[in-house]
Amino acid sequence: MLPLTNSPPPATAASANQQWGGRFAAGPAAVMQDINASIGFDQKLWRQDIAGSLAHAAMLTRCGIITPSDEHDIRHGLEGIAREIESGVFPFTAALEDIHMNIEARLTERVGEAGKRLHTARSRNDQVAADFRLWVRDAIDGIDAQVADTMRALALKAAAHAADPLPGFTHLQTAQPVTFGHHCLAYVEMLARDRSRLADCRRRMNECPLGAAALAGTSFPIDRHHTAAALGFDRPTANSLDSVSDRDFALEFLSAAAISAMHLSRLAEEIVIWCSAPFRFIRLSDAFTTGSSIMPQKRNPDAAELVRAKTGRITGALVALLTVMKGLALTYAKDMQEDKEPVFDAAAAWALSLAATAGMVRDLQPDTVRMRQFAGSGYATATDLADYLVRELKLPFRTAHHVTGRLVAKAEARGVDLSALTLADMQAEEAGITDAVFGVLTVEASVASRTSYGGTAPVRVAEQAARWLQVLA
Ligand code: ARG
């Protein structure tokens, strides 16, 4: 597109749009066409547009509004157009603004009069609303399968590493040992909620706006239930004004996308941290890292960084469409043409992020020895010591917390782990402590003891991993 400041006036006046040439003598200014035409991006809707037109034409025939012979011509014409678009020879033109008018005009070129009858009892307003819903519905189905695949990759890692300790953090400070499998399953839970948001969005959006026409409905004796069923919708929408002005389905899709992208970004951030030289908890293969042109030692986790970054454009898409919609009086306004690019862009970024995440999860190899080593450092089993004092010595938890705090301070002053203190050191703080205390100070004992439902004990993690693998099979 030309920059606005340099754009010359149209050399010759364009001819009036053939779809409304009756009222218009002259065509639009070049810049009018530039800002108005959406064919550059909404041609993505061509399959949905043709499917909608086929369903509409079949319904018009069934209701006696057009003849079977017209429907026959329309069907053959649209099938021919589908082949033209598929093979890349369809003459898309910005003069015809959008996918709807490009296809309709071409249909009339191909089949004559019958093509001109297709738009009976229809408007581009209900047409685009239907097309876009169909597109979002397909996107939901594709992305849902990808989320499930990413969950499967994580659940498999979890099953393989159900018992491998990893330092668990709060505030990115060592908190308590957990297992790597448990950590992977935390993301499985997040992604499961993402899927349920998608399912929810799909269920709510699956109503057909076709037949709302421009905004008020139509005087033709149409059968909206028929069109809805033909396109796989559960029912027609119930209010014609809402039908053409609603974009909640796109906003819900983008909300689900933004939340899911945020989840993927958190995992990506952990992958970046885990790959860094000071951590080295995991290794990504050459397939998911890049080198540096200057520093030969580098293995950069670019895919993870880009998944983290894609969250920006996905969240941006949600904010963009919320902002487009927020002040629109009912019903349709051309503002709403700006609904598509954010959704297309976010869907593509989400799909790519999921594919990259699933790929990285399958690829990554945890360094279980190193993770185990750090899982035990930083007094990660201090809570186990306090719990021991409560359980075995019947100390109130708060008292046990103080005793443990003093023991941690003592160990820290000597620069050693809790398990390196002697029994005498321990008894100096709390006389009742016995040798049994050393049994609770290991990382293995710590994670094994967390057997509460949803806890990090390897037995619980293995159960949950198996459950997820069964759900996802
Ligand atoms: N290209 C338009 C859009 O995406 C289609 C609907 C146009 N309707 C209208 N009354 N101008 O919103």
Boltz pocket constraint, residues with backbone or C-beta under 6 A from the ligand:
constraints:
  - pocket:
      binder: B
      contacts: [[A, 36], [A, 38], [A, 42], [A, 98], [A, 99], [A, 100], [A, 124], [A, 125], [A, 128], [A, 332], [A, 333], [A, 334], [A, 336], [A, 337], [A, 338]]
      max_distance: 6.0
